[in-house]
């Protein structure tokens, strides 16, 4: 349910990104289609240089519906940025996209931990983060980082997805699927 970013997806993604319920929470804001195209080209180039990881979230018919990104990667740790178009809110795409993205980041791209900074007034994203079984609050464990983030004037909650916790989650999912297969056989 994710794929590498492509310029061909920009028209669909730009129209989804500009919705008033989505736009305030997008990290890379573009105010015109041309600007979005330029930012996407820069994003693709930055990924080629190893500075970030960016994927397009797609639905079951391969339509682009949002993006998921890992920014500011240092020491195999980066910050997650995700947005979905308004018509796709509440339909389960967020969790599916994150599972695919985290699997790729942790198991193929050697990422060790993923951080999520979420504005305290972004209730939708806070609830989505709290639903993920492999997410822990990092407000205390990374309190200095949180203090630095909050010094910009925005107030954030900080969450973390450590590789070992996600690995445990995926192993548990695999074991449950195998157990269900045995019962059905």
C-alpha positions, 0 to 999 in steps of 0.5 A, spaced: 500 500 500 506 504 499 510 505 493 516 510 491 514 517 490 513 519 483 512 526 479 506 522 476 502 522 482 503 530 484 496 532 481 492 527 485 496 528 491 496 536 491 488 536 490 488 531 496 493 535 500 490 542 499 483 540 503 482 544 509 482 538 514 489 536 511 493 542 509 495 545 516 498 538 518 502 537 512 510 538 513 512 540 506 506 545 504 505 547 497 501 553 495 500 551 488 501 545 484 507 547 481 510 548 488 508 541 490 511 538 483 518 542 485 518 540 492 516 532 490 522 533 485 526 535 491 524 530 495 526 524 490 533 527 489 533 528 497 532 520 498 537 518 492 542 522 497 540 518 503 537 524 507 530 522 507 525 516 505 519 518 502 513 513 499 506 515 496 500 511 500 496 508 495 489 505 495 487 498 493 486 500 486 493 503 486 490 511 486 495 515 490 491 517 497 497 521 501 504 520 503 509 517 508 516 520 510 522 519 514 525 526 515 531 528 518 535 522 519 541 522 523 544 515 526 539 511 523 533 515 527 528 519 523 522 523 524 515 521 521 511 525 517 504 522 514 498 525 511 492 522 508 487 525 503 480 527 507 476 522 503 481 516 506 480 518 513 478 513 518 478 507 513 484 504 516 489 506 510 494 509 516 495 503 519 496 499 513 501 504 510 505 505 517 506 497 517 508 497 510 513 503 511 516 501 518 517 494 515 521 497 509 525 502 514 527 497 519 528 491 515 531 493 509 533 500 510 537 499 517 533 504 521 533 503 528 527 508 531 522 512 528 520 518 532 513 522 531 512 529 533 505 531 533 502 537 535 498 537 541 491 540 538 492 535 532 487 530 536 486 525 529 493 524 529 494 523 537 488 518 537 491 514 531 498 514 534 495 511 540 492 506 537 498 503 534 501 497 538 508 498 537 508 506 539 511 508 546 510 515 549 517 518 548 515 525 552 520 523 558 525 518 555 527 524 550 525 530 554 531 534 552 528 533 544 521 534 546 523 541 550 527 543 543 521 541 539 517 545 543 521 551 544 519 553 537 512 555 539 508 549 537 507 544 543 508 537 541 507 530 544 513 525 542 512 518 540 517 513 538 517 506 534 523 502 536 525 497 531 525 491 537 518 493 539 515 493 531 519 487 530 516 483 536 509 486 533 510 483 526 512 476 529 506 476 534 502 478 528 505 472 524 504 467 529 497 469 530 496 468 522 499 461 522 495 459 528 489 461 525 491 457 518 492 451 523 485 452 526 482 452 519 486 446 516 
